[in-house]
């Protein structure tokens, strides 16, 4: 049997979750992103341990891979 969590541990987890939600909601408000809070949280979760600028992370433009590179072409003409 697992021991039951203490009330202090549950309250601490609730406060941490509330603070994280408010920080993401404030970031969304400040940057005027068109994405939902869930999409922002997923993007942050995927890039949690990478050091990147938030503007770069939330930029809508995707980098295009040049197709004229010889490594990407199947047959050279």
C-alpha contacts under 8 A as a table, 3 or more apart, distances in Angstrom:
res1	aa1	res2	aa2	distance
5	X	9	X	6.38
5	X	10	X	6.87
6	X	9	X	5.32
6	X	10	X	6.53
7	X	10	X	5.10
7	X	11	X	6.12
8	X	11	X	5.15
8	X	12	X	6.09
9	X	12	X	5.07
9	X	13	X	6.25
10	X	13	X	5.19
10	X	14	X	6.25
11	X	14	X	5.05
11	X	15	X	6.19
12	X	15	X	5.17
12	X	16	X	6.21
13	X	16	X	5.12
13	X	17	X	6.15
14	X	17	X	5.15
14	X	18	X	6.10
15	X	18	X	5.06
15	X	19	X	6.09
16	X	19	X	5.14
16	X	20	X	6.13
17	X	20	X	5.16
17	X	21	X	6.15
18	X	21	X	5.16
18	X	22	X	6.17
19	X	22	X	5.13
19	X	23	X	6.14
20	X	23	X	5.16
20	X	24	X	6.30
21	X	24	X	5.24
21	X	25	X	6.09
22	X	25	X	4.99
22	X	26	X	5.97
23	X	26	X	5.11
23	X	27	X	6.11
24	X	27	X	5.00
24	X	28	X	6.15
24	X	37	X	6.92
24	X	40	X	7.49
24	X	41	X	7.31
25	X	28	X	5.07
25	X	29	X	6.18
25	X	37	X	6.65
26	X	29	X	4.98
26	X	30	X	6.06
27	X	30	X	5.18
27	X	31	X	6.04
28	X	31	X	5.41
28	X	32	X	5.70
28	X	33	X	5.51
28	X	37	X	7.29
29	X	32	X	5.24
29	X	33	X	7.26
33	X	58	X	7.89
35	X	39	X	6.08
35	X	40	X	6.61
36	X	39	X	5.21
36	X	40	X	6.35
37	X	40	X	5.03
37	X	41	X	6.09
38	X	41	X	5.07
38	X	42	X	6.20
39	X	42	X	5.14
39	X	43	X	6.20
40	X	43	X	5.11
40	X	44	X	6.12
41	X	44	X	5.07
41	X	45	X	6.00
42	X	45	X	4.97
42	X	46	X	6.26
43	X	46	X	5.26
43	X	47	X	6.38
44	X	47	X	5.13
44	X	48	X	5.58
45	X	48	X	5.12
47	X	50	X	5.35
52	X	56	X	7.01
52	X	57	X	6.75
53	X	56	X	5.27
53	X	57	X	6.24
54	X	57	X	4.87
54	X	58	X	6.11
55	X	58	X	5.38
55	X	59	X	5.94
56	X	59	X	5.21
59	X	62	X	7.69
66	X	69	X	6.20
67	X	72	X	6.43
67	X	73	X	7.19
68	X	72	X	7.40
68	X	73	X	7.20
69	X	72	X	5.58
69	X	73	X	6.74
70	X	73	X	5.36
70	X	76	X	7.22
71	X	74	X	7.94
73	X	76	X	6.50
